[in-house]
Amino acid sequence: MASSWNAPHETLVNNITAQLNVFEAVRQLDLLDTRIHVAGSSEEYGLVHEHELPVRESNPLRPVSPYAVSKVTQDLLAYQYFQSYGLHVVRTRAFNHTGPRRGDVFVTSSFARQIVEIELGEREPVMRVGNLQAKRDFTDIRDVVKAYVLALEHCEPGSIYNIGSGTARSIKQVLDLLLGMSKLIIQVKEDPARMRPSDVPILICDSSRFFKKTGWRPRIPFEQTLFDLLTYWREKLDQDERVKPRAAYAMERYQFC
């Protein structure tokens, strides 16, 4: 996550400590039958060499961001509590996922929101982007949530499973798809503030281990995912625009009370 570069301390403390508190509560209350899912990330793999693609669970972990380091720690902490105390913990490493209601700190949602703001006349017709050359393996969040449920139902505690589509798309391809869903002509400009100090060129998932355990496959086409994401921002920002006059009117009345 790009925002972890700006808040490394908070990223590490929040992700690691929250999980540790849950594990300790389960252990101390002797709730060892409780099933726990630790949602890891493909960012844990970090720097992946071309000959290592697609990425398997056995690939070395070379994290290159504070967020990735926090996820590696969560991952290994889960393994330690499984080995030490017998906690029923299933670990997954989901590759990039997106869909409606995705926070705009993530690239697909940032693009979608910018497009809608341009459509509403709230900003100039210019997209601000970071590295468009990176390639990522995207899956719809609704498919990923189904995978998380299946992981707890069918997967071995203590084990690790990749979740992803097995298809890589460049960020530029993602942007072009979203721009094609708008009728406006929008200029694209690189924003140095959106560039990371270090980035991973390409990530492609090998989810064969997870498929063998659960039979899971992504079902929602990526184009549908992006369309639903764009629709979400159109509805949300349009609603916000309609709320603003009412909020201003209420404030005006309050000032004269």
Residue, then its C-alpha position, 0 to 999 in steps of 0.5 A: m500500500a503506497s500510503s505506508w511510506n508516509a506512515p510506516h510506524e502506524t502501519l507496523v503497529n496497527n497491523i501487527t499489534a491488532q493481530l497479536n491482541v486477537f491471538e492472545a485473547v484466543r489463547q488466554l481464553d482457551l478458545l483454541d477451536t476458533r478458526i482464524h483467517v489471516a489475510g496476507s498479501s502478494e506484497e509479501y513477495g516483493l521483488v520477484h524475478e522473471h524466472e519465478l513467475p507465476v509466484r508460488e507459496s514457496n517463493p522467497l519473501r522480499p518485501v519492499s514497503p513498510y506495508a509488505v513488511s507488516k504483512v510478512t510479520q502478520d503471516l509469520l506470527a500466525y505460523q508461530y501461534f499455530q506451531s506454539y499454541g495450536l491455533h486454527v489459523v489459515r494464512t492466505r496471500a491474496f494478490n491485487h483485488t478491487g471492486p465497489r467501495r474500494g478506498d481511493v488510496f488504491v490505484t483502481s479506485s483512485f483512477a475511478r474517483q478522479i474520472v468521476e470528479i472530472e465528469l462532475g466538473e470538480r477537477e480539470p480533465v487531467m488524470r494524476v498517475g504514478n507508475l503505469q508500467a507495473k503489472r498486477d494480478f487483479t481479482d474482484i473483491r467479491d470473488v476474493v471474499k468467497a475465497y476467504v470463506l472457503a479457506l476457513e472451511h477447507c484449508e489446512p491450519g498453519s498452511i499458506y495459500n495464494i489467491g489470484s486470477g493468474t492474469a497480469r495487467s499493466i496499470k496502464q491497461v487498467l487506466d485505459l479500460l476505465l477511461g474507455m468507460s467515460k465519454l470525456i477526453i481526459q489527459v494523463k499526467e505523471d505525478p511524482a508524489r504518486m511514485r513509490p521509492s521502490d516498486v515491484p515490476i510484475l506479480i502473477c499468482d499461481s493459485s493451484r494449491f488453493f484450487k485443489k483444496t477448494g475448487w475456487r476460481p474467480r467468476i467476475p470478469f475484470e471489465q465488470t469489476l471496473f464498471d461496477l467500481l466506476t458506477y459506485w463512485r458515480e453514485k457516491l459522488d453524485q449523492d454527495e453533491r446533492v447533500k452539500p446544499r442541504a448541509a449548507y442550508a442547515m449550517e446557515r440556519y444554525q448560525f442564525c439561531 
